Amino acid sequence: MAERTSSGLLTMMLEPTPAVAMTLPAEVREKLAELELELSEGDITQKGYEKKRGKLLAPYIPQIQGVDPSLQIDNRIQASSQAVLSGSKHHKSRAANTRDERFRSDLHTEAVQAALAKYKERKMPMPSKRRSVLVQSSVEACTPPDTSSASEDEGSLRRQGRLATSTPYQGHGHPAVEHWFNRVIQGSSTSSSASSTSSHPGGRSVNTTNTTAHAALNANAAATALADLMAHTQLDNHSAPPDVTGLLERSSLHAERPQVASVRGISRGNNHHTSVMETADGVPVNSRVSSKIQQLLNTLKRPKRPPLREFFVDDFEELLDVQQSDPNQPRPEGQHMSPLEGEPLEVVNNWPPSLPAALQRWGTTHPKSPCLTALDNAGKPVYTLTYGKLWTRSQKLAYTLLNKLSTRNEPLLMPGDRVALVFPNNDPVMFMVAFYGCLLAELVPVPIEVPLTRKDAGSQQIGFLLGSCGVTLALTTDACQKGLPKAQTGEVATFKGWPRLLWFVTDGKHVVKPPKDWHPPIREASNDIAYIEYKTSKEGSTMGITVSNAAMLAHCHALTQACGYTEAETITNVLDFKREGGLWHGVLTSVMNRMHVISIPYSLMKVNPLSWIQKVHIYKARVAVVKSRDMHWSLLAQRDQRDISLSSLRMLIVADGANPWSISSCDAFLNVFQARGLRPEVICPCASSSEAMTVAIRRPPEMGVPPPGKAVLSMGGLSHSVIRVDTEEKLSVLTVQDVGQVMPGALVCVVRVEGTPYLCQTDEVGEICMSSGCTGVAYYGLPGMTKNIFETIPVTSSGIPISDRPFTRTSLLGFVGPDSLVFIVGKMDGLMVVSGRRHNADDVVATALAVEPMKFVYRGR
């Protein structure tokens, strides 16, 4: 109560007389009314109220000099005595009636309502919760010169509706402050935009229409608060300059927070200083909203996110222009090629009618002949599988799968069902038993890789393949099953993306010996699916390529003829025995010819890169199947081994001879090991793909084939799919080696990469297509892609099909050179088209190898 009495006393002591008040501008009088309203509502302390009043009227001291000083003193004494007599009751009445009709402006109220109605019709988007740059800059521009001895408290910005206190400057009116006030008043030319308000006698207005209008009213209040503070205040020569920084900062804080539900409406007095401005919609109104507030409204009207094109600085027109072909680019000039036909398949007397029939023959007639020798990580042989053991163990597994696995008294598997083979790369013996066990049981094996983790990205694609194939059973070894991730129940966990599988261990104690009267069905090779080989595309998807029994048998026949395989030969296999060349040579064709395979695991190659050369020397192997990387690794470690000889080799098959960089590995390997018995004509690169299997292979020298060839081609010409022979002295050339002749019984042609499969010209690079009985049949469950890849019909330039037989696209890019030799310069998966010119990812590797990578190519670059 005492505080209220003191507050009222001070208020009445500083109350200006009507004569003095009328000498002030209307804006100052309204601002003083606003200040008193804040005091009455508790938004500002008494000390802050007095300080703001004193500072606000400092520039107007010269305007009050004409008033009689005795009149000012009398008014102060009179106000003080009235305050003492009336007390707090008079203060409450004065505070409630401060904003009377003298300070009400109907013009401004109408302008505000007109602007609000216009904004309501436009249905503007809600502004984002962000600090406007215009509001912040306007606060900085309107801040008065620093005349206080202490800066404002930083915490004042966090106290909504309250002003920070600062030490007032003791002295006369400051000229810079007066100049700043004149700038603020002159900048308050108006443009009205606010929300519809409903005023009540207390002077409060509630906004319920638009958040944008909230910001306008708050900023409007900040611009007009300067004038209201001067309406009811009288200063003497010791008044301090006004400090409105906190007030403007509070206004900008309100503008930053548009979610405030109400603002304080301010009644205006009759003011003759008005100007005609336009609202944000272009409607001219009479108001006193500053131009900076108008800019704020225009900013809030803009969408939160800029248009998409503003995020880019590229020239869209230039990017969308179609690349014009270079008139000087090389073009093919040769004649249109004719399909190239391989030598016919020879008729072999007493040739087995199927692969299971071959296994039965060798298992019963030569049971002790070695079939497969497995090595451990130290290079020592751990087990040698004979043909007799392979035959009996495959029989046991076939009988167990068909008769001993059941669910609800029904067989789990029926002939034709797909079964997953999950075996590690260091256990070829168990894989071979499982593969031939499935063939004897007429099941379809699907060899896959061992999943490493439950969420391995590669295994997810494998799981999709297994699900599409309808696989319900997985065969594995006991050691492999123990290494698989387990669930809480102890069973093998269900991998992400995989179907629910039943895991069966193929070790001896889990299989059952069949009765004497049971024999597996041995039939002739048919068009039924023999096995499914997986392939991963460049996009990461996994597809299953189906191979029929007839195609499997025909491929073994063609490889036997092309490579000159004979019975009881020894072959060293460094490739993965589950797919492609490792499967074709080391598992299928070897059994067809009763060959002995020395399987080199990849883990041994990492420890001892010379292991395969050592086994060739020890076992006097006649054939070795390797990749160019194995030859390269051998060069790095060849100094550690001297007592080796490669003179027994009659054929060194380079499985990835289609890669352009393989020629450097072959040449370097020959230069080093020629002194150790390796003959140049022994190196036989080949070209193959998962869809077409083996496409071409260089024949061994004893078969009377033409000598190997090399081609030095211009890289510029290859980028335009044109063959131009160049010289090796230039740096922009690519040297490639041939991959031999076409496979026996095959018909090969080269077609254009894009569009209709027209035959290429003789000096043009295209995709090699192959028609043969020893290719894949289809993508399992993908009839659309099957038609595009396995049923291509090449046509001549006049649109006439070259044959009534469908062709299979090999995804190999190349051409047919002299002596009917096939040259491969890249693959479709590595094809890159840049500005209309074709480049291949393999060329990048070939270029790196050609510039001595040990000197120029660094790890991590």
RATAPE-V634418 format. One record per backbone hydrogen bond with DSSP energy under -0.5 kcal/mol. NH is the residue of the N-H (numbers start at 0). CO is the residue of the C=O. Records with the same first field share a line. If there is no record, write none. Layout:
# RATAPE-V634418
NH: CO  CO
This chain:
# RATAPE-V634418
4: 0
5: 1
6: 2
7: 3
8: 4
9: 5
10: 6
11: 7
12: 8
13: 9
14: 11
15: 231
20: 16
21: 17
22: 18  19
23: 20
28: 24  229
29: 25
30: 26  226
31: 27  227
32: 28  227
33: 29
34: 30
35: 31
36: 32
37: 33
38: 34
39: 35
40: 36
41: 38
42: 37
43: 37
48: 44
49: 45
50: 46
51: 47
52: 48
53: 49
54: 50
55: 51
56: 52
57: 54
59: 56
60: 57
63: 59  60
64: 60  61
66: 63
70: 67
71: 67
72: 68
73: 69
74: 70
75: 71
76: 72
77: 73
78: 74
79: 75
80: 76
81: 77
82: 78
83: 79
84: 80
85: 81
86: 82
88: 85
89: 85
90: 86
91: 87
92: 88
93: 89
94: 90
95: 91
96: 92
97: 94
99: 97
102: 99
103: 100
105: 103
108: 104
109: 105
110: 106
111: 107
112: 108
113: 109
114: 110
115: 111
116: 112
117: 113
118: 114
119: 115
120: 116
121: 117
122: 118
123: 118
129: 127
131: 129
135: 131
136: 132
137: 133
138: 134
139: 135
140: 136
141: 137
142: 138  139
146: 144
148: 166
155: 152
156: 153
157: 154
158: 155
159: 157
161: 158
169: 167
170: 168
177: 173
178: 174
179: 175
180: 176
181: 177
182: 178
183: 179
184: 180
185: 181
186: 182
187: 184
189: 286
193: 111
197: 205
199: 203
202: 199
204: 262
205: 197
207: 195
213: 209
214: 210
215: 211
216: 212
217: 213
218: 214
219: 215
220: 216
221: 217
222: 218
223: 219
224: 220
225: 221
227: 29  223
228: 30  224
229: 226
230: 27  227
232: 229
233: 13
238: 235
241: 54
243: 241
247: 243
248: 244
249: 245
250: 246
251: 247
252: 248
253: 249
254: 250
255: 251
256: 252
257: 255
259: 256
262: 204
264: 262
269: 101
270: 268
273: 271
274: 286
276: 274  284
278: 282
281: 278
283: 281
284: 276
286: 274  284
290: 186
293: 289
294: 290
295: 291
296: 292
297: 293
298: 294
299: 295
300: 296
301: 297  298
309: 306
310: 307
311: 308
315: 313
318: 314
319: 315
320: 316
328: 325
336: 759
339: 747
340: 338
341: 745
347: 345
348: 346
350: 347
357: 353
358: 354
359: 355
360: 356
361: 357
362: 358
363: 359
364: 360
365: 361
368: 365
370: 384
371: 384
372: 596
373: 382
374: 598
375: 379
378: 375
381: 373
382: 373
384: 371  382
385: 383
386: 368
387: 366
388: 366
389: 385
390: 386
391: 387
392: 388
393: 389
394: 390
395: 391
396: 392
397: 393
398: 394
399: 395
400: 396
401: 397
402: 398
403: 399
404: 399
405: 403
406: 409
409: 406
411: 404
412: 404
415: 441
416: 413
418: 443
419: 472
420: 445
421: 419  474
422: 420  447
426: 423
430: 426
431: 427
432: 428
433: 429
434: 430
435: 431
436: 432
437: 433
438: 434
439: 435
440: 436
441: 438
442: 437
443: 416
444: 442  529
445: 418
446: 531
447: 420
455: 452
459: 455
460: 456
461: 457
462: 458
463: 459
464: 460
465: 461
466: 462
467: 463
468: 464
469: 465  466
470: 465
471: 417
473: 501
474: 419
475: 503
480: 476
481: 477
482: 478
483: 479  480
486: 490
489: 486
492: 484
494: 492
495: 453
497: 494
501: 471
502: 500
503: 473
505: 475
509: 506
510: 506  507
511: 395
517: 514
522: 520
524: 352
529: 546
530: 546
531: 444
532: 544
533: 446
534: 542
536: 534  540
539: 536
542: 534
544: 532  542
545: 543  777
546: 530
548: 527
549: 525
551: 547
552: 548
553: 549
554: 550
555: 551
556: 552
557: 553
558: 554
559: 555
560: 556
561: 557
562: 558
563: 559
564: 559
567: 592  593
568: 565
570: 595
571: 622
572: 570  597
573: 571  624
578: 575
581: 578
582: 578  579
583: 579
584: 580
585: 580  581
586: 582
587: 582
588: 583
589: 584
591: 587
592: 588
593: 590
594: 589
595: 568
596: 370  594
597: 570
598: 372  596
599: 572  597
600: 598
604: 600
605: 601
606: 602
607: 603
610: 607
613: 609
614: 610
615: 611
616: 612
617: 613
618: 614
619: 615
620: 615
621: 569
622: 569
623: 650
624: 571
625: 623  652
629: 626
630: 626
631: 627
632: 628
633: 629
634: 630
635: 631
636: 632
637: 633
639: 636
640: 637
643: 641
645: 675
648: 645
649: 621
650: 621
651: 681
652: 623  650
653: 651  683
654: 625  652
656: 653  685
657: 685
658: 655
661: 658
662: 659
663: 660
664: 660
665: 661
666: 662
667: 663
668: 664
669: 665
670: 666
671: 667
672: 668
673: 669
675: 672
676: 673
677: 672
681: 678
682: 678  679
683: 651
685: 653
686: 695
688: 692
692: 688
694: 686
695: 686
696: 740
697: 684
699: 561
702: 699
703: 700
710: 735
712: 710  733
713: 723
714: 731
715: 731
717: 713
718: 714
719: 715  716
720: 717
721: 716
722: 762
723: 721
725: 711
729: 726
732: 730
733: 712
735: 710  733
737: 708
738: 821
740: 696
742: 694
744: 342
745: 742
746: 770
747: 339
748: 768
750: 766
751: 757
757: 755
758: 794
759: 749
761: 334
763: 760
764: 720
765: 813
766: 750
767: 811
768: 748
769: 807
770: 746
771: 769
774: 771
775: 690
776: 545
777: 545
779: 543  777
781: 778
785: 781
786: 782
787: 783
788: 784
789: 785
790: 785  786
791: 806
793: 791
794: 756
795: 799
798: 795
801: 793
806: 791
807: 769
808: 788
809: 767
812: 825
813: 765  811
814: 822
816: 814  820
819: 816
820: 817
821: 739
822: 814
823: 736
824: 812
825: 812
827: 810
829: 826
830: 827
831: 838
833: 831  836
836: 833
837: 718
838: 831
840: 829
842: 839
843: 839  840
844: 840
845: 841
846: 842
847: 843
848: 844
849: 845
850: 846  847
851: 848
854: 851
855: 851
856: 852
857: 855
860: 857
